[in-house]
Amino acid sequence: MPKSYDPDEKIEIVLCAIKGEKVSNLADEFDVSRNSIYLWKKEFLDGGMIKLSGDSVTEQEARLKEKGEQIKEMEKLLGSRKSRWKSLKKALAELNTTDKIKIIDQLKSDYTVAELCRTFSIARSIHYYRQNNDKDENNNTEDQLYFGYLAYDKDGNLVPEEKVIQLVKDYCDESPHLGYRMVTDYLNYTENLKVNHKRIYRIMKVLDLMQDKIVPKPKEYQLRQKHELTGLNQLWEMDMVQMYIDNSGQWVYMFDIIDVFTREIVGHHEGLRCRIKKALKALDEAVANRNIDDLVLRTDNGVQFRSREFQIRIRELDISHERTMVNTPEENAHIESFHGTLKRAEVYQKHYRSITHCRNSIAEFIDKYNNRRPHSSVGKIQPVVYHKNILNNLVSEIEFAA
């Protein structure tokens, strides 16, 4: 059965609507449909309070006078509330986030967090984040220490927490430079305890005994430069490529070196391990085949080329070493291009039966590449022929950057 409203309620609702309050809010507050409010408002505007209430003129005049007085009182009240709300909003705007969260915590028993956060113009996520951080900060340090992995002595008896903590403090006081792993080693081997390094880490972290982590500074090295090449043995490029042996399921790793000016492969070595010694053998072979003077060797950032042994060797040979930037194979383009040719014309066409078969086949291909295969970059002749023409002064002066 539809709910009936007395004239006073209707007039109150209509007056609120005329004063500018949202019809949707009035409908929720007075539990009345929005259509009814629109209808009452229309009736009021068309016929005044008489049509809306159905009273006689005399009764309506008395009621109108009474309502007029009520409206005046409401306007005074609303005006004072409005000014107070403006003052309150101004005061709230001057509060910092921490103070706002404290007030929200005090009021959240009477209001929802969502309502309070809207009122104070802060996100709920900020409120919950600060709240969780405060809980962590308020936790007792001792409670944080007495948690986690247990410690035992050499006989398997449980060691009291206080003893472990005191030992950690003693070692750190005596040697402040110690890290948590070294302190763990002292406890395990000097104090004959059985304690996990994670527990010592937690204790030292809570007690603020941790040392600043030393981040190693990257070693400086000479980056790839542009070189104006005018002849042999001025710039070599070196890299590593791998091949697969079908029968044994092993990988073969080859280090090789190309002379950028003539496009010759001047040294190479294959092996089943990608070791520094293999790279050095390829380098020594290339040096033995050529008379080098003021040579620049360009490589990528492979561990073999960054190793101490490799650096010592190139200093002994008086070779300048430069490395490409990380993930930039185009800076080592000539040897990379050779590897592409090697894979298309040799590796992908063969099924190597053994390391010996692989070595022999690769050696045959490199011999063909140097001596019989024309190369467009050197005038469409073979690299070895181009090399000989340079030595015999049969090549006009050429200069290019690489």
C-alpha positions as CSV (number, residue, x, y, z in Angstrom):
1,M,0.0,0.0,0.0
2,P,1.5,3.4,-1.0
3,K,2.7,5.5,1.8
4,S,0.7,8.7,2.5
5,Y,2.3,12.0,3.4
6,D,0.6,14.8,5.3
7,P,0.6,18.3,3.8
8,D,3.3,19.6,6.2
9,E,5.7,16.9,5.0
10,K,4.9,17.7,1.3
11,I,5.4,21.4,1.8
12,E,8.7,20.8,3.7
13,I,10.0,18.6,0.9
14,V,8.8,21.0,-1.9
15,L,10.4,24.0,-0.1
16,C,13.7,22.2,0.2
17,A,13.5,21.3,-3.5
18,I,12.8,24.9,-4.4
19,K,15.7,26.1,-2.3
20,G,18.0,24.0,-4.5
21,E,18.6,20.7,-2.7
22,K,19.0,17.8,-5.0
23,V,15.8,15.8,-5.6
24,S,17.7,12.5,-5.4
25,N,19.0,13.4,-1.9
26,L,15.5,14.5,-0.7
27,A,14.0,11.2,-2.1
28,D,16.5,9.2,0.0
29,E,16.1,11.3,3.1
30,F,12.3,11.3,3.2
31,D,11.8,7.9,1.6
32,V,9.7,9.2,-1.3
33,S,10.0,8.7,-5.1
34,R,11.5,11.5,-7.2
35,N,8.5,11.5,-9.4
36,S,6.3,12.4,-6.4
37,I,8.6,15.3,-5.5
38,Y,8.5,16.6,-9.1
39,L,4.6,16.3,-9.0
40,W,4.3,18.1,-5.7
41,K,6.6,20.8,-6.8
42,K,4.6,21.4,-10.0
43,E,1.3,21.5,-8.0
44,F,2.9,24.0,-5.6
45,L,4.1,26.3,-8.4
46,D,0.7,26.1,-10.2
47,G,-1.7,26.5,-7.2
48,G,0.4,27.3,-4.2
49,M,0.0,25.6,-0.8
50,I,-3.8,25.3,-1.2
51,K,-3.6,22.9,-4.1
52,L,-0.7,21.0,-2.5
53,S,-2.4,20.6,0.9
54,G,-6.1,20.7,0.1
55,D,-6.9,23.0,3.1
56,S,-9.3,25.9,3.1
57,V,-8.0,29.4,2.5
58,T,-8.2,30.5,6.2
59,E,-6.4,27.3,7.3
60,Q,-3.9,27.8,4.5
61,E,-3.1,31.4,5.5
62,A,-2.5,30.3,9.1
63,R,-0.4,27.4,7.9
64,L,1.5,29.7,5.4
65,K,2.3,32.1,8.2
66,E,3.6,29.3,10.4
67,K,5.6,27.8,7.6
68,G,7.0,31.3,6.8
69,E,8.3,31.6,10.3
70,Q,9.8,28.1,10.1
71,I,11.5,28.9,6.8
72,K,13.1,32.0,8.3
73,E,14.4,29.9,11.2
74,M,15.7,27.3,8.8
75,E,17.4,30.0,6.7
76,K,19.1,31.4,9.8
77,L,20.2,27.9,10.8
78,L,21.4,27.0,7.4
79,G,23.2,30.3,7.1
80,S,25.0,29.7,10.4
81,R,25.8,26.1,9.4
82,K,27.1,27.3,6.0
83,S,29.4,29.8,7.6
84,R,30.6,27.2,10.2
85,W,31.2,24.7,7.4
86,K,33.2,27.2,5.4
87,S,35.4,27.9,8.5
88,L,35.7,24.1,9.1
89,K,36.8,23.5,5.5
90,K,39.3,26.3,5.7
91,A,40.7,24.8,8.9
92,L,40.8,21.3,7.4
93,A,42.7,22.6,4.4
94,E,45.5,23.8,6.7
95,L,45.9,20.4,8.3
96,N,48.8,18.2,7.1
97,T,48.1,14.6,6.2
98,T,49.4,13.1,9.5
99,D,47.0,15.3,11.5
100,K,44.1,14.4,9.2
101,I,44.8,10.7,9.7
102,K,44.9,11.1,13.5
103,I,41.5,12.8,13.4
104,I,40.1,10.1,11.2
105,D,41.3,7.4,13.6
106,Q,39.5,9.2,16.5
107,L,36.3,9.6,14.5
108,K,36.1,6.2,12.7
109,S,34.1,4.6,15.5
110,D,31.2,7.0,14.6
111,Y,31.7,7.3,10.8
112,T,33.0,5.1,8.0
113,V,36.6,5.5,6.8
114,A,35.3,6.3,3.3
115,E,33.1,9.2,4.6
116,L,35.9,10.6,6.7
117,C,38.5,10.4,3.9
118,R,36.1,12.2,1.5
119,T,35.5,14.9,4.1
120,F,39.3,15.4,4.7
121,S,40.1,15.0,1.0
122,I,42.6,12.2,1.3
123,A,42.7,8.8,-0.4
124,R,41.8,5.8,1.7
125,S,45.0,4.1,0.5
126,I,47.1,6.8,2.2
127,H,45.2,6.3,5.4
128,Y,45.7,2.5,5.4
129,Y,49.4,2.9,4.4
130,R,50.2,5.3,7.2
131,Q,48.2,3.1,9.6
132,N,50.3,0.0,8.7
133,N,53.5,2.0,8.9
134,D,52.6,3.2,12.4
135,K,52.0,-0.4,13.5
136,D,55.4,-1.4,12.3
137,E,57.1,1.5,14.0
138,N,55.2,0.8,17.3
139,N,56.2,-2.8,17.4
140,N,58.5,-3.6,20.2
141,T,62.1,-4.2,19.1
142,E,62.4,-7.2,21.4
143,D,59.3,-8.7,19.8
144,Q,60.9,-8.4,16.5
145,L,64.1,-10.1,17.7
146,Y,62.5,-13.1,19.3
147,F,61.1,-14.5,16.1
148,G,62.3,-16.9,13.5
149,Y,65.1,-19.4,13.4
150,L,66.3,-21.1,16.6
151,A,69.9,-21.6,17.8
152,Y,71.5,-24.7,19.2
153,D,74.8,-25.5,20.9
154,K,77.1,-28.4,19.8
155,D,75.1,-30.9,21.9
156,G,71.8,-29.9,20.3
157,N,70.5,-27.9,23.3
158,L,68.4,-24.8,22.6
159,V,70.4,-21.6,23.2
160,P,68.5,-18.7,24.8
161,E,67.6,-15.8,22.6
162,E,69.3,-13.3,24.9
163,K,72.6,-15.1,24.6
164,V,72.6,-15.1,20.8
165,I,71.7,-11.4,20.8
166,Q,74.4,-10.5,23.3
167,L,77.0,-12.4,21.3
168,V,76.0,-10.6,18.2
169,K,76.3,-7.3,20.0
170,D,79.7,-8.2,21.4
171,Y,81.2,-9.2,18.0
172,C,79.8,-6.0,16.4
173,D,81.2,-3.8,19.2
174,E,84.6,-5.4,18.8
175,S,84.6,-5.3,15.0
176,P,82.0,-2.9,13.7
177,H,83.0,-3.7,10.1
178,L,81.7,-7.2,10.3
179,G,78.8,-8.2,8.1
180,Y,76.0,-10.6,9.1
181,R,77.6,-13.6,7.3
182,M,80.9,-13.2,9.1
183,V,79.2,-12.8,12.4
184,T,77.3,-16.0,11.7
185,D,80.6,-17.8,10.9
186,Y,82.1,-16.6,14.2
187,L,79.1,-17.9,16.1
188,N,79.1,-21.2,14.3
189,Y,82.8,-22.0,14.4
190,T,84.2,-20.0,17.3
191,E,81.2,-20.2,19.7
192,N,80.3,-23.7,18.5
193,L,76.7,-22.7,17.9
194,K,74.3,-23.8,15.2
195,V,72.6,-20.7,14.0
196,N,71.2,-19.7,10.6
197,H,72.6,-16.6,8.9
198,K,69.0,-15.3,8.3
199,R,68.5,-15.1,12.0
200,I,71.7,-13.1,12.5
201,Y,70.7,-10.9,9.6
202,R,67.4,-10.1,11.3
203,I,69.0,-9.4,14.7
204,M,71.6,-7.1,13.2
205,K,69.0,-5.3,11.1
206,V,66.6,-4.7,14.0
207,L,69.5,-3.5,16.2
208,D,70.8,-1.3,13.4
209,L,74.2,-3.1,13.3
210,M,74.2,-3.7,9.6
211,Q,77.0,-2.2,7.5
212,D,76.4,-0.2,4.4
213,K,76.5,-2.5,1.4
214,I,79.6,-1.8,-0.8
215,V,78.5,-1.5,-4.4
216,P,81.5,-2.1,-6.6
217,K,82.2,0.7,-9.1
218,P,82.2,-0.5,-12.6
219,K,85.7,-0.7,-14.1
220,E,86.4,2.0,-16.7
221,Y,87.3,0.8,-20.1
222,Q,87.9,2.3,-23.5
223,L,84.7,2.5,-25.5
224,R,84.4,1.8,-29.2
225,Q,85.9,4.7,-31.3
226,K,85.6,5.7,-34.9
227,H,88.9,4.9,-36.7
228,E,90.1,6.2,-40.0
229,L,91.6,3.1,-41.6
230,T,94.2,3.3,-44.3
231,G,95.9,-0.1,-44.3
232,L,96.3,-3.6,-42.8
233,N,96.4,-4.5,-39.2
234,Q,95.0,-1.2,-37.9
235,L,91.7,-2.6,-36.5
236,W,90.7,-6.1,-35.7
237,E,87.4,-7.3,-34.4
238,M,87.0,-10.4,-32.3
239,D,84.0,-12.4,-31.2
240,M,82.7,-15.9,-30.3
241,V,80.2,-18.1,-32.2
242,Q,78.9,-21.6,-31.3
243,M,78.0,-24.7,-33.4
244,Y,76.2,-27.8,-32.5
245,I,77.5,-31.4,-32.8
246,D,74.6,-33.7,-33.7
247,N,76.0,-37.0,-32.7
248,S,77.2,-36.1,-29.2
249,G,74.8,-33.2,-28.4
250,Q,77.7,-30.9,-27.5
251,W,78.4,-27.3,-28.4
252,V,81.5,-26.2,-30.1
253,Y,82.7,-22.6,-29.4
254,M,84.9,-20.7,-31.8
255,F,86.7,-17.5,-31.2
256,D,87.7,-15.7,-34.4
257,I,89.3,-12.4,-35.5
258,I,88.8,-10.4,-38.7
259,D,90.9,-7.7,-40.2
260,V,88.4,-4.9,-40.8
261,F,90.4,-3.4,-43.7
262,T,90.9,-6.6,-45.8
263,R,87.9,-8.6,-44.4
264,E,90.3,-11.6,-43.8
265,I,89.9,-14.0,-40.9
266,V,93.3,-13.8,-39.4
267,G,92.9,-16.2,-36.5
268,H,90.4,-18.7,-35.0
269,H,90.2,-21.5,-32.5
270,E,87.5,-24.0,-31.7
271,G,86.9,-25.9,-28.5
272,L,84.2,-27.6,-26.4
273,R,84.6,-25.0,-23.6
274,C,84.1,-21.3,-23.9
275,R,87.2,-20.5,-21.9
276,I,89.7,-17.6,-21.8
277,K,92.5,-19.9,-23.0
278,K,90.6,-20.5,-26.3
279,A,90.3,-16.8,-26.9
280,L,94.0,-16.3,-26.2
281,K,94.8,-19.1,-28.7
282,A,92.8,-17.4,-31.4
283,L,94.6,-14.1,-30.6
284,D,98.1,-15.7,-30.6
285,E,97.4,-17.3,-34.0
286,A,96.3,-14.0,-35.5
287,V,99.4,-12.2,-34.1
288,A,101.7,-15.0,-35.4
289,N,100.2,-14.6,-38.9
290,R,100.6,-10.8,-39.0
291,N,103.2,-8.1,-38.2
292,I,101.2,-5.9,-35.9
293,D,102.1,-2.3,-34.9
294,D,99.7,0.2,-33.3
295,L,96.8,-2.3,-33.5
296,V,93.3,-1.8,-32.0
297,L,91.4,-4.9,-31.0
298,R,87.6,-4.4,-30.7
299,T,85.4,-6.9,-28.8
300,D,82.1,-7.0,-27.1
301,N,81.7,-7.3,-23.3
302,G,82.1,-11.1,-23.0
303,V,83.6,-12.3,-19.7
304,Q,86.6,-13.8,-21.6
305,F,87.5,-10.4,-23.0
306,R,87.1,-8.6,-19.6
307,S,89.2,-11.2,-17.8
308,R,92.5,-10.3,-16.1
309,E,94.4,-12.9,-18.1
310,F,93.2,-11.5,-21.4
311,Q,94.0,-7.9,-20.4
312,I,97.5,-8.9,-19.4
313,R,98.1,-10.7,-22.7
314,I,97.0,-7.7,-24.9
315,R,99.2,-5.4,-22.8
316,E,102.1,-7.7,-23.4
317,L,101.4,-7.6,-27.2
318,D,101.0,-3.7,-27.0
319,I,97.5,-3.9,-28.4
320,S,94.9,-1.3,-27.7
321,H,91.7,-2.9,-26.5
322,E,88.3,-1.2,-26.9
323,R,84.8,-2.7,-26.2
324,T,81.4,-2.0,-27.6
325,M,78.5,-0.8,-25.6
326,V,76.3,-3.4,-24.1
327,N,73.7,-4.9,-26.5
328,T,75.1,-3.2,-29.5
329,P,76.3,-5.9,-31.9
330,E,76.2,-3.4,-34.8
331,E,79.3,-1.8,-33.2
332,N,81.2,-5.1,-34.0
333,A,79.5,-5.3,-37.4
334,H,82.2,-6.9,-39.5
335,I,82.8,-10.0,-37.4
336,E,79.1,-10.3,-36.8
337,S,78.5,-10.2,-40.5
338,F,81.0,-13.0,-41.0
339,H,79.3,-15.1,-38.4
340,G,76.0,-14.6,-40.4
341,T,77.7,-15.8,-43.6
342,L,79.4,-18.7,-41.7
343,K,76.0,-19.9,-40.3
344,R,74.1,-19.6,-43.6
345,A,76.8,-21.1,-45.9
346,E,78.4,-23.7,-43.5
347,V,76.9,-24.4,-40.1
348,Y,73.3,-24.7,-41.2
349,Q,74.3,-26.9,-44.1
350,K,76.3,-29.4,-42.2
351,H,75.7,-32.1,-39.5
352,Y,78.9,-32.3,-37.5
353,R,79.8,-35.8,-36.3
354,S,82.5,-34.8,-33.8
355,I,84.7,-31.9,-32.7
356,T,87.4,-32.9,-35.2
357,H,84.9,-33.0,-38.1
358,C,83.6,-29.6,-37.0
359,R,87.1,-28.1,-36.8
360,N,88.2,-29.5,-40.2
361,S,85.0,-28.3,-41.9
362,I,85.2,-24.8,-40.3
363,A,88.9,-24.5,-41.4
364,E,88.0,-25.4,-45.0
365,F,85.2,-22.8,-45.0
366,I,87.5,-20.1,-43.6
367,D,90.2,-21.0,-46.2
368,K,87.5,-20.7,-48.9
369,Y,86.3,-17.4,-47.5
370,N,89.8,-15.9,-47.4
371,N,91.2,-17.3,-50.7
372,R,88.3,-18.1,-53.1
373,R,85.2,-16.2,-52.2
374,P,84.9,-12.7,-53.7
375,H,84.0,-10.0,-51.2
376,S,82.0,-6.9,-52.3
377,S,83.6,-4.7,-49.7
378,V,87.1,-5.1,-51.2
379,G,86.2,-4.6,-54.8
380,K,84.6,-8.0,-55.4
381,I,87.9,-9.9,-55.1
382,Q,89.1,-12.4,-52.5
383,P,90.4,-10.9,-49.2
384,V,93.8,-12.6,-49.6
385,V,94.2,-11.2,-53.1
386,Y,93.2,-7.8,-51.8
387,H,95.9,-8.2,-49.1
388,K,98.5,-9.0,-51.7
389,N,97.5,-6.1,-53.9
390,I,98.0,-3.7,-51.0
391,L,101.5,-5.1,-50.2
392,N,102.4,-4.8,-53.9
393,N,101.0,-1.2,-54.1
394,L,98.4,-2.3,-56.6
395,V,95.5,-0.7,-54.7
396,S,95.0,3.1,-54.8
397,E,95.0,4.9,-51.5
398,I,91.8,4.0,-49.7
399,E,90.5,5.4,-46.4
400,F,87.3,4.6,-44.6
401,A,85.9,4.8,-41.1
402,A,85.0,1.8,-38.9
